[in-house]
Amino acid sequence: MTTSDVEKKFVLLNTVHYFCLITPKVEMTIAQRKQRERQEMRTLILDGARKVFLEKGYNEASIRTIAEEIEYSPGTIYLYFKDKDEIFYALHEEGFRKMLEKMQPLEHVTDPFERLKAIGRVYLEFARENKDFYDLMFIIQAPVKQEQEREKWEMGRRTLDYLKNVLKQCKEKGHFKNQNIDYLSFMIWSAVHGMAALYCRDRCKAYPDIEPIDLMKNGLRSFETMLEKA
C-alpha cells in the first residue's frame, strides 16, 4: 500500500469516526427542537385561550374562537387539548404554579405566624401582577370539575395545603387555639381573596381618596391585627 493510499484510508476512517460522533447529537437536537416547538405551540394556544375566556366568558368561548384568536385551525388545537375544559384546567394549573412558586421562598421565614402574614402579602402581590390569571382562577364563572377530583387538581390542592400546613405550625406555637384548620383556612383565604377580587375588578374606586395598592396593604394589616388576637 502506497503512502498516498494510507493517507486516504486515514482520512476516511477519521471522517467516519467524526460522523459517528456527531450523528447522535444531530438526532438529539432535532428531538429537542420538536419538543421546543411543541411547547411554544402549547403556550400560544394557552395565551390565546386566556384572552378569549376573559373577553367572551367561559360559555361563549370555544375551540373555534380560540383557533381564530391565534390564527390556526381548530384541528391544530385538538392535537394538544381534547376540549376547552382541558384548556381552562391547564390555565388554572399554570396560575396556581405561578402562585406557589412565589410562596415557596417564604420557607426561610422561621416564625410560622410571620410566614402566614407574608403569604397574604405574596397572594395580593400575585393578584396585582397577574390580574388575568387571577380572574380565571377565582372569579370567572366556569364548571371547574377538577376541584371535585382531587388527583386532577394537583397544583390547586398543593397551594391550599401550603396554607393549611402553615396554620398547623401556628397552632403548635400557641396561635388559633381550638380553631378548626379547614374553617380557619377558608376564612383567611376568603378575606384575602376579597381584597384581591375587588382590586382585579376595579372595585377599589369606592374609596376614591385612597390608592388601591395602599387600600390593599393597609386592609391586610388590619386583618393581620385581627388574626393576632385570635
Secondary structure, 3 states (H helix, E strand, C coil): CCHHHHHHHHHHHHHHHHHHHHHHHHHHHHHHHHHHHHHHHHHHHHHHHHHHHHHHHHHHCCHHHHHHHHCCCHHHHHCCCCCHHHHHHHHHHHHHHHHHHHHHHHHHCCCHHHHHHHHHHHHHHHHHHCHHHHHHHHHCCCCCHHHHCCCCCHHHHHHHHHHHHHHHHHHHCCCCCCCCHHHHHHHHHHHHHHHHHHHHCCCHHHCCCCCHHHHHHHHHHHHHHHHHCC
